[in-house]
Amino acid sequence: MREWMLEAPEHDLPGRDEAAFAAAWAARDISLLPPEVPRWLLLQWLAAQGYLLHGSQQGGNHQLRAAHAP
């Protein structure tokens, strides 16, 4: 692993949190998550579901492509 990358802390994801993630994602409403659940766990859960996440603040990105260095 590269030194600038962080590892997620160890955690157990209770079934109720996973159900809350699914409900919040289906409704596209993060306010449905329990307040005690860290929001980064939702992002980790989405990545595990096969979603690709990016840190851009550009809402109009509809397609991501790999850029190859010359």
C-alpha positions as a printed Julia matrix, in Angstrom:
70×3 Matrix{Float64}:
   0.0    0.0     0.0
   1.2    3.51   -0.73
   2.01   5.73    2.23
  -0.65   8.32    1.26
  -3.45   5.75    1.33
  -5.35   5.2     4.55
  -6.8    1.91    5.71
 -10.29   1.79    7.12
 -10.42   0.8    10.78
 -11.69  -2.65   11.66
 -15.43  -2.67   12.17
 -18.41  -4.98   12.34
 -21.4   -3.97   10.25
 -24.59  -5.06   11.98
 -27.44  -6.21    9.73
 -29.57  -3.26   10.81
 -26.9   -0.84    9.53
 -26.7   -2.69    6.23
 -30.49  -2.45    5.92
 -30.28   1.28    6.71
 -27.63   1.72    3.99
 -29.84  -0.06    1.46
 -32.85   2.07    2.43
 -30.88   5.33    2.35
 -29.37   4.46   -1.04
 -32.74   3.44   -2.5
 -34.24   6.76   -1.34
 -31.04   8.72   -2.16
 -31.41  10.27    1.3
 -28.44  10.07    3.66
 -30.54  11.53    6.48
 -32.17   8.09    6.82
 -28.96   6.71    8.3
 -28.73   6.34   12.07
 -26.76   9.3    13.47
 -24.25   7.06   15.26
 -23.17   5.28   12.06
 -20.08   6.85   10.43
 -20.9    8.07    6.92
 -17.7    6.58    5.49
 -19.2    3.15    6.18
 -21.93   3.94    3.64
 -19.27   4.72    1.04
 -17.45   1.5     1.85
 -20.74  -0.42    1.59
 -21.49   1.17   -1.8
 -18.03   0.2    -3.08
 -18.67  -3.38   -1.92
 -21.92  -3.32   -3.92
 -19.87  -2.62   -7.06
 -20.21   1.16   -7.3
 -17.19   3.18   -8.37
 -16.63   6.22   -6.18
 -14.69   9.34   -7.06
 -13.83  12.42   -5.04
 -14.71  14.98   -7.66
 -17.21  17.7    -6.85
 -18.34  17.69  -10.49
 -21.95  16.54  -10.52
 -22.12  16.28  -14.31
 -19.72  13.37  -14.63
 -21.68  10.68  -16.43
 -18.8    8.61  -17.74
 -15.38   7.81  -16.29
 -12.6    6.52  -18.52
  -9.14   5.29  -17.73
  -6.48   7.73  -18.82
  -3.31   6.16  -20.14
  -0.04   7.96  -19.63
   2.0    8.5   -22.8
